[in-house]
């Protein structure tokens, strides 16, 4: 069934190639040519937008089964941009869609440890975002590249990318997310006061109002994310009890639809329990995260749990720890 859908999506009829280079229609072209371009490309753009929205709306457990469809959508959109002929409005829609799809596919590659491929996709998304003229969309790609750099312990690069992204973005929710990520990477480096300032900025912007629509790429940003990531930053800074309180509060606020995020948050919770010398609770949280990551196909979350396992060695006889170690070895 999946292969049938892929063939349907990538059929050349969706975006028929036109003579000449794919581009936004030149002002020198005739109105009739522009009209034909709109009639050929606009329905294809609408179909791709609708189907991509449905795929992006799937929860993680379902999205793991449609990776090939997302790849096919992205390839089709990039083919339309390169080989199709369209007016300016349709071109902007195609570039916006290309950026969104590149971001989604990049996260899938990143979650599976394919960092080079993920980085190339985020950079491609950055180019498409630039073509739309949307500074918030460009900041999204920079923010994701920074997240990847921080994950790979390159916090200097992450901080530089986030500071640059903050010079471009305008929406308060987007700024909140970027400040929060910057706080995390500064805390990981032990820069306490700068990290605390970024946490305050993240909280301030999350509560701010804006007359502009909420960017889709950060629509999920919530008080739950602010609480848990603030807690993780404080954990890195050594404020264990306050960190544990915030992480627990954020876990309670997280909606059930965000299972991958829940798995990541559970590993943070396990780490905070370990720092409080509560191995039984840590083992329970880590075991829940491990089971969840395997069920929904989130290897990055499983990797986080495995990074915690050496810290359980002094507690091998504590309740739940032998079971966790056996589960990890299975």
C-alpha positions as CSV (number, residue, x, y, z in Angstrom):
1,X,0.0,0.0,0.0
2,X,2.8,2.4,0.9
3,X,4.6,1.8,-2.4
4,X,1.3,2.6,-4.3
5,X,1.0,5.9,-2.5
6,X,4.6,6.8,-3.1
7,X,4.2,6.2,-6.9
8,X,1.1,8.3,-6.8
9,X,2.9,11.2,-5.1
10,X,5.9,11.3,-7.3
11,X,4.2,10.9,-10.6
12,X,5.5,13.6,-13.0
13,X,2.0,14.7,-13.7
14,X,1.8,16.4,-10.3
15,X,4.3,19.1,-11.4
16,X,4.9,18.9,-15.1
17,X,8.3,20.2,-16.2
18,X,8.3,23.3,-18.3
19,X,11.0,24.5,-20.7
20,X,13.6,26.5,-19.0
21,X,14.9,26.7,-15.5
22,X,12.5,26.3,-12.6
23,X,12.0,29.7,-11.0
24,X,9.5,32.3,-9.9
25,X,7.8,33.6,-13.0
26,X,9.8,36.5,-14.5
27,X,8.0,39.8,-14.8
28,X,8.8,39.9,-18.5
29,X,6.8,36.7,-19.2
30,X,3.4,37.2,-20.6
31,X,0.2,37.2,-18.5
32,X,-1.0,34.1,-20.4
33,X,2.2,32.2,-19.5
34,X,1.8,33.2,-15.9
35,X,-1.8,32.1,-16.0
36,X,-0.9,28.7,-17.4
37,X,1.8,28.4,-14.7
38,X,-0.7,29.1,-12.0
39,X,-3.2,26.6,-13.3
40,X,-0.6,23.9,-13.6
41,X,1.3,24.4,-10.3
42,X,-1.3,25.6,-7.8
43,X,-3.4,22.4,-7.6
44,X,-0.2,20.4,-7.1
45,X,1.0,22.8,-4.4
46,X,-2.3,22.5,-2.6
47,X,-2.3,18.7,-2.8
48,X,1.2,18.5,-1.5
49,X,0.4,21.0,1.3
50,X,-2.6,19.0,2.4
51,X,-1.0,15.6,2.3
52,X,2.2,16.9,4.0
53,X,0.1,18.5,6.8
54,X,-1.5,15.1,7.4
55,X,1.8,13.3,7.6
56,X,3.4,15.9,9.8
57,X,0.3,15.7,12.1
58,X,0.9,12.0,12.8
59,X,2.1,11.1,16.3
60,X,5.7,9.7,16.5
61,X,4.5,6.1,16.8
62,X,2.6,6.4,13.5
63,X,5.2,8.7,11.7
64,X,7.9,6.0,12.0
65,X,5.9,4.0,9.4
66,X,5.6,6.8,6.8
67,X,9.3,7.8,6.4
68,X,9.3,6.9,2.8
69,X,6.2,9.0,2.1
70,X,7.8,12.0,3.7
71,X,11.0,11.5,1.7
72,X,8.9,11.2,-1.5
73,X,7.0,14.4,-0.7
74,X,10.2,16.3,-0.2
75,X,11.7,15.0,-3.4
76,X,8.5,15.9,-5.3
77,X,8.5,19.5,-3.9
78,X,12.2,20.0,-4.7
79,X,11.5,18.7,-8.3
80,X,8.7,21.1,-8.7
81,X,10.9,24.0,-7.5
82,X,13.8,23.0,-9.8
83,X,11.8,21.9,-12.9
84,X,8.4,23.6,-12.7
85,X,7.3,27.0,-13.8
86,X,5.1,29.0,-11.4
87,X,4.2,32.4,-10.4
88,X,5.7,34.1,-7.3
89,X,2.9,33.2,-4.9
90,X,3.1,29.5,-5.8
91,X,6.9,29.6,-5.6
92,X,6.7,31.0,-2.1
93,X,4.3,28.2,-1.1
94,X,6.6,25.6,-2.6
95,X,9.7,26.9,-0.8
96,X,7.8,27.1,2.5
97,X,6.6,23.5,2.1
98,X,10.2,22.4,1.1
99,X,11.6,24.0,4.3
100,X,8.9,22.4,6.5
101,X,9.4,18.9,4.9
102,X,13.2,19.2,5.1
103,X,12.9,20.0,8.8
104,X,10.6,17.0,9.5
105,X,12.8,14.6,7.5
106,X,15.9,16.0,9.2
107,X,14.5,15.3,12.6
108,X,13.8,11.7,11.6
109,X,17.4,11.3,10.4
110,X,18.7,13.0,13.6
111,X,16.6,10.7,15.8
112,X,18.2,7.7,14.1
113,X,21.7,9.0,14.5
114,X,22.3,10.0,10.9
115,X,23.8,13.3,11.7
116,X,25.4,14.2,8.4
117,X,22.2,13.6,6.5
118,X,20.2,15.6,9.1
119,X,22.6,18.5,8.9
120,X,22.3,18.6,5.1
121,X,18.5,18.6,5.3
122,X,18.4,21.5,7.8
123,X,20.8,23.5,5.7
124,X,18.6,22.8,2.6
125,X,15.6,23.9,4.7
126,X,17.5,27.1,5.6
127,X,18.0,27.9,1.9
128,X,14.3,27.4,1.2
129,X,13.4,29.5,4.3
130,X,15.6,32.3,2.9
131,X,13.7,32.1,-0.4
132,X,10.4,32.7,1.4
133,X,11.7,35.8,3.2
134,X,10.3,34.5,6.5
135,X,13.0,35.2,9.2
136,X,11.2,33.0,11.8
137,X,11.4,30.0,9.5
138,X,15.1,30.6,8.9
139,X,15.6,30.8,12.6
140,X,13.9,27.5,13.0
141,X,16.6,25.7,10.9
142,X,19.4,27.5,12.8
143,X,17.8,26.5,16.1
144,X,17.6,22.8,15.0
145,X,21.2,22.8,13.8
146,X,22.1,24.2,17.2
147,X,20.2,21.5,18.9
148,X,22.1,18.9,16.9
149,X,25.4,20.6,17.8
150,X,24.6,20.6,21.5
151,X,23.5,16.9,21.3
152,X,27.0,16.2,19.9
153,X,28.6,18.2,22.8
154,X,29.7,21.1,20.5
155,X,28.2,23.7,22.7
156,X,30.3,26.6,21.3
157,X,28.8,26.1,17.9
158,X,25.4,25.6,19.3
159,X,25.6,28.9,21.2
160,X,26.8,30.8,18.2
161,X,24.0,29.4,16.0
162,X,21.4,30.3,18.6
163,X,22.6,33.8,19.1
164,X,22.5,34.3,15.3
165,X,19.0,32.8,15.1
166,X,17.8,35.3,17.8
167,X,18.9,38.2,15.7
168,X,16.5,37.0,12.9
169,X,13.4,35.7,14.7
170,X,10.5,37.9,15.6
171,X,7.7,35.9,17.1
172,X,7.7,35.6,20.9
173,X,7.1,31.9,21.0
174,X,10.0,31.3,18.6
175,X,12.3,33.6,20.7
176,X,11.2,31.7,23.8
177,X,12.3,28.4,22.3
178,X,15.6,29.8,21.1
179,X,16.4,31.4,24.5
180,X,15.5,28.1,26.2
181,X,17.9,26.2,24.0
182,X,20.6,28.7,24.5
183,X,20.1,28.4,28.3
184,X,20.5,24.7,28.0
185,X,23.8,24.9,26.1
186,X,25.2,27.6,28.4
187,X,24.3,25.5,31.4
188,X,26.0,22.5,29.9
189,X,29.2,24.6,29.8
190,X,28.7,25.8,33.4
191,X,28.0,29.4,32.5
192,X,25.6,29.9,35.3
193,X,24.6,33.6,35.2
194,X,24.2,33.8,31.4
195,X,22.2,30.6,31.5
196,X,19.9,32.0,34.2
197,X,19.4,35.2,32.1
198,X,18.4,33.1,29.1
199,X,15.9,31.1,31.2
200,X,14.3,34.4,32.3
201,X,14.1,35.6,28.7
202,X,12.5,32.3,27.6
203,X,9.9,32.6,30.3
204,X,9.2,36.3,29.5
205,X,8.7,35.6,25.7
206,X,6.5,32.5,26.2
207,X,4.0,34.6,28.0
208,X,4.1,37.5,25.5
209,X,1.4,38.2,23.0
210,X,1.8,38.8,19.3
211,X,-0.4,40.0,16.5
212,X,1.3,37.5,14.1
213,X,0.3,33.9,13.6
214,X,2.1,31.3,15.7
215,X,4.8,29.6,13.5
216,X,4.0,26.0,12.9
217,X,7.5,24.8,13.7
218,X,7.2,26.0,17.4
219,X,3.5,25.6,17.9
220,X,4.2,22.8,20.3
221,X,6.2,25.0,22.7
222,X,4.4,25.1,26.0
223,X,4.8,25.6,29.8
224,X,5.7,21.9,30.0
225,X,8.7,22.4,27.7
226,X,9.8,25.5,29.6
227,X,9.5,23.8,33.0
228,X,11.4,20.6,32.0
229,X,14.2,22.2,30.0
230,X,14.6,24.8,32.7
231,X,14.9,21.9,35.1
232,X,17.5,20.2,33.0
233,X,19.5,23.4,32.8
234,X,19.4,23.8,36.6
235,X,20.4,20.1,36.9
236,X,23.5,20.9,34.9
237,X,24.2,23.9,37.1
238,X,24.0,21.7,40.3
239,X,20.6,23.0,41.6
240,X,19.2,19.4,41.9
241,X,16.1,19.9,44.0
242,X,14.8,22.9,42.1
243,X,15.6,21.0,38.9
244,X,13.7,17.9,40.0
245,X,10.7,20.0,41.0
246,X,10.5,21.7,37.6
247,X,11.0,18.5,35.6
248,X,8.2,16.8,37.6
249,X,5.9,19.7,37.0
250,X,6.6,19.8,33.3
251,X,6.0,16.0,33.0
252,X,2.6,16.5,34.5
253,X,1.7,19.3,32.1
254,X,2.8,17.4,28.9
255,X,-0.1,16.2,26.7
256,X,-0.3,12.5,26.0
257,X,0.1,13.1,22.2
258,X,3.8,14.0,22.7
259,X,5.2,10.6,23.5
260,X,8.7,11.2,22.1
261,X,9.1,14.3,24.2
262,X,7.7,12.4,27.2
263,X,10.4,9.8,26.7
264,X,13.1,12.4,26.7
265,X,11.6,14.1,29.7
266,X,11.5,10.8,31.6
267,X,15.3,10.4,31.1
268,X,15.8,13.9,32.6
269,X,13.6,12.8,35.5
270,X,15.7,9.7,36.0
271,X,18.9,11.7,35.9
272,X,17.5,14.1,38.6
273,X,16.5,11.1,40.8
274,X,20.0,9.7,40.4
275,X,21.6,13.0,41.6
276,X,19.2,12.9,44.6
277,X,20.4,9.4,45.3
278,X,17.0,7.9,44.6
279,X,17.9,4.9,42.4
280,X,14.5,3.2,42.7
281,X,12.7,6.1,41.3
282,X,15.4,6.7,38.7
283,X,15.1,3.1,37.5
284,X,11.3,3.4,37.2
285,X,11.6,6.5,35.1
286,X,14.4,5.1,32.9
287,X,12.5,1.9,32.4
288,X,9.4,3.7,31.3
289,X,11.4,5.8,28.9
290,X,13.1,2.8,27.4
291,X,9.8,0.9,26.9
292,X,8.3,4.0,25.4
293,X,11.2,4.7,23.0
294,X,11.0,1.1,21.7
295,X,7.3,1.2,21.2
296,X,7.2,4.5,19.2
297,X,10.5,4.0,17.4
298,X,12.6,6.7,19.0
299,X,16.2,5.5,19.2
300,X,17.5,8.9,20.3
301,X,15.4,8.5,23.5
302,X,16.8,5.0,24.0
303,X,20.3,6.4,23.6
304,X,19.7,8.9,26.4
305,X,18.6,6.0,28.7
306,X,21.8,4.0,27.8
307,X,23.9,7.0,28.7
308,X,22.5,6.9,32.2
309,X,23.1,3.1,32.8
310,X,26.7,3.5,34.2
311,X,25.3,5.7,36.9
312,X,23.1,2.8,38.1
313,X,26.2,0.5,38.7
314,X,26.6,1.5,42.4
315,X,22.9,0.6,42.9
316,X,22.7,-2.8,41.2
317,X,20.8,-4.3,44.2
318,X,18.3,-1.5,44.6
319,X,14.7,-2.2,43.7
320,X,14.1,-2.0,40.0
321,X,17.7,-1.6,38.9
322,X,18.3,-5.2,38.0
323,X,15.1,-5.2,35.9
324,X,16.2,-2.0,34.2
325,X,19.6,-3.4,33.3
326,X,18.1,-6.6,32.0
327,X,15.6,-4.6,29.9
328,X,18.4,-2.5,28.4
329,X,20.4,-5.7,27.6
330,X,17.4,-7.3,25.8
